[in-house]
Amino acid sequence: MTKNLHTGHREKLRQRFINEGLNSFEDHQVLELLLFYTIPRRDTNELAHRLIDKFGTLANLLDASPEIIEKEGKVNRNTAVFLAMIPQLARRYILQKQGKKPVLDSSCKAGKYVTSLFIGKNYEAFYVCCLNSQNRLNYAALVHEGTINEAPVYPRLIVETALRYQASSVILAHNHPGGSLRPSTADIEVTRRICDALSTISITVIDHLIAAGDEYFSFAENGLLQR
């Protein structure tokens, strides 16, 4: 009898998603639906509520590492890996929708692309987006992970990256996982040093973008970019 109740509930939730999408779902209902696919023979409603209570939001849960989800959420490794994979899958989907080599000829377009790069990254990372002469992306190279204060992004590495991917110009990008869009003194100093280094090989830094969630700060728009 219990098995039939669970089966009926699962089918109703799946059908609701098919009919309505996820817009009307609460976080715990989205999670419950996801858990169907890693926990096939158990009621996942209580577990979904417990995980949301533990991590605060669905986003916080999905941003956690598999190890943290497994340990803090008290779920098996299969479930932990499945949940941690979702933000990376979302990042790949969004980036592919924008095209393999999008044209980034405005801060708006670049900001949209750059914020997608950092989906699911709860640590600081630094990218160099190498553009051709038509402002089309050649390659977005991850050149550093960790805060700028802890391990400086060396201009020589940026120069080597720009040359490797045949950049006519570059857009620098890093994220602030804490949510603040305000550039630090280190951010401004590193940007100046990179601009100086690239200018010696006639490669222009057209912007430096700081991403926090789905928002961004543009050095170019705010007059902080050395020309």
C-alpha positions in Angstrom: 0.0 0.0 0.0 2.8 2.4 0.9 4.7 1.6 -2.3 1.5 2.4 -4.3 1.1 5.7 -2.5 4.8 6.6 -3.3 4.4 5.5 -6.9 1.2 7.6 -7.3 2.8 10.7 -5.7 5.9 10.5 -7.9 3.9 10.2 -11.0 1.7 13.1 -10.0 4.8 15.3 -9.4 6.4 14.2 -12.7 3.2 15.0 -14.6 2.9 18.3 -12.9 6.4 19.2 -14.1 5.4 18.1 -17.6 2.3 20.2 -17.6 3.6 23.3 -15.8 7.4 23.3 -15.7 9.2 24.2 -12.4 7.9 27.8 -12.0 5.2 26.8 -9.5 7.3 24.4 -7.6 8.8 25.2 -4.1 12.5 24.4 -3.6 11.8 21.3 -1.7 9.5 20.0 -4.4 12.2 20.6 -7.1 14.6 18.7 -4.9 12.1 15.9 -4.2 11.7 15.4 -7.9 15.4 15.3 -8.5 15.9 12.8 -5.7 13.4 10.4 -7.5 16.3 9.6 -9.9 18.8 8.5 -7.3 16.5 7.1 -4.6 14.1 4.9 -6.5 12.3 3.1 -3.7 11.9 5.6 -0.8 9.8 8.6 0.0 12.0 11.6 -0.8 9.8 14.4 0.6 11.2 14.3 4.1 14.7 14.1 2.9 14.2 17.1 0.5 12.8 19.2 3.4 15.8 18.2 5.6 18.4 19.1 3.0 16.8 22.5 2.3 16.7 23.2 6.1 20.3 22.1 6.4 21.7 24.1 3.5 19.3 27.1 3.6 18.4 27.1 -0.1 18.4 24.8 -3.0 21.1 26.9 -4.6 23.3 26.5 -1.5 22.9 22.8 -1.6 23.7 22.5 -5.3 26.7 24.7 -4.9 28.2 22.5 -2.2 30.9 19.9 -3.1 29.9 16.2 -3.3 31.9 15.6 -0.1 30.0 18.3 1.8 26.6 17.1 0.5 27.4 13.5 1.4 28.7 14.4 4.9 26.4 17.2 6.0 23.3 16.0 4.1 23.8 12.4 5.2 23.0 11.0 1.7 24.9 8.4 -0.3 27.7 9.3 -2.7 25.6 8.7 -5.8 23.0 11.3 -4.6 25.8 13.7 -3.6 27.5 13.5 -7.0 24.3 13.8 -8.9 23.2 17.0 -7.1 26.7 18.6 -7.3 26.8 17.9 -11.0 23.6 20.0 -11.7 25.2 23.5 -11.6 28.0 22.4 -13.9 25.5 20.9 -16.3 23.6 24.2 -16.2 26.8 26.1 -16.9 27.6 24.0 -19.9 24.0 24.3 -21.3 23.9 28.1 -21.0 27.4 28.5 -22.5 26.5 26.3 -25.4 23.3 28.2 -26.0 25.4 31.3 -26.5 27.4 29.6 -29.2 30.9 28.2 -29.1 32.5 31.5 -30.2 30.1 34.3 -29.3 30.7 37.9 -30.3 31.5 39.9 -27.2 31.4 43.5 -28.5 29.6 45.1 -25.6 29.8 45.0 -21.8 26.3 43.6 -21.8 27.1 40.7 -24.0 30.4 40.1 -22.2 28.7 40.3 -18.8 26.1 37.7 -19.8 28.8 35.3 -21.1 31.1 35.8 -18.1 28.4 35.3 -15.4 27.6 32.0 -17.1 31.3 30.9 -16.8 31.0 31.1 -13.0 27.8 29.2 -12.4 28.4 26.6 -9.7 31.8 28.0 -8.8 31.8 28.8 -5.0 35.5 29.7 -5.1 37.3 32.6 -6.8 38.5 31.9 -10.4 40.1 34.1 -13.0 39.5 33.8 -16.8 41.1 35.5 -19.8 38.6 35.7 -22.7 40.7 35.9 -25.8 39.0 37.7 -28.7 39.9 38.0 -32.4 39.9 41.3 -34.4 36.0 41.1 -34.8 35.5 40.7 -31.0 34.6 37.0 -31.5 35.7 34.7 -28.7 38.6 32.5 -29.5 38.8 30.9 -26.1 38.0 31.5 -22.5 41.1 30.3 -20.6 40.9 29.6 -16.8 44.3 30.9 -15.7 43.9 31.0 -11.9 41.8 29.6 -9.0 41.9 31.2 -5.6 41.7 34.8 -4.4 44.0 37.4 -6.1 45.3 38.3 -2.6 46.4 34.7 -1.8 48.1 34.0 -5.2 48.6 36.9 -7.6 47.6 36.4 -11.2 51.0 37.0 -12.9 50.9 39.2 -16.0 53.4 36.9 -17.7 50.9 34.1 -17.6 48.2 36.3 -19.1 50.6 37.3 -21.9 51.4 33.7 -22.6 47.7 32.8 -22.7 46.8 35.7 -25.0 49.5 34.7 -27.4 48.6 31.0 -27.3 45.0 31.7 -28.3 45.9 34.4 -30.9 44.1 37.2 -29.1 43.8 40.7 -30.7 42.2 41.8 -27.4 41.1 40.3 -24.2 38.4 40.6 -21.5 39.5 39.7 -18.0 37.0 38.1 -15.7 36.9 36.9 -12.2 34.2 36.2 -9.6 33.4 37.3 -6.1 31.6 34.3 -4.5 30.8 36.4 -1.5 28.4 38.4 -3.6 30.1 41.9 -3.5 30.6 43.5 -6.9 33.0 46.1 -5.5 36.5 45.8 -6.9 39.3 45.5 -4.3 42.5 47.4 -4.3 44.2 44.1 -5.4 41.7 43.8 -8.3 42.6 47.3 -9.5 46.3 46.8 -9.1 46.4 43.5 -10.9 44.3 44.9 -13.8 46.8 47.8 -14.2 49.8 45.4 -14.3 48.1 43.1 -16.8 47.2 46.1 -19.1 50.8 47.3 -18.9 52.1 43.8 -19.8 49.7 43.3 -22.7 50.3 46.7 -24.2 53.9 45.8 -24.8 52.7 43.2 -27.4 49.9 45.4 -28.7 47.0 43.5 -27.2 44.3 45.6 -25.6 42.4 44.8 -22.4 38.9 46.0 -23.4 37.3 45.2 -20.0 37.7 43.5 -16.7 34.4 42.0 -15.4 33.7 41.0 -11.8 30.9 38.5 -11.6 28.7 37.8 -8.5 25.7 35.6 -9.2 23.9 36.8 -12.3 25.3 40.4 -11.9 28.6 41.9 -13.0 30.8 45.0 -12.6 32.5 46.4 -15.6 35.8 48.2 -15.2 35.3 49.9 -18.6 31.8 51.2 -17.8 33.1 52.6 -14.5 36.2 54.3 -15.8 38.6 52.0 -14.0 40.3 50.6 -17.1 43.6 51.9 -18.2 43.7 52.8 -21.9 
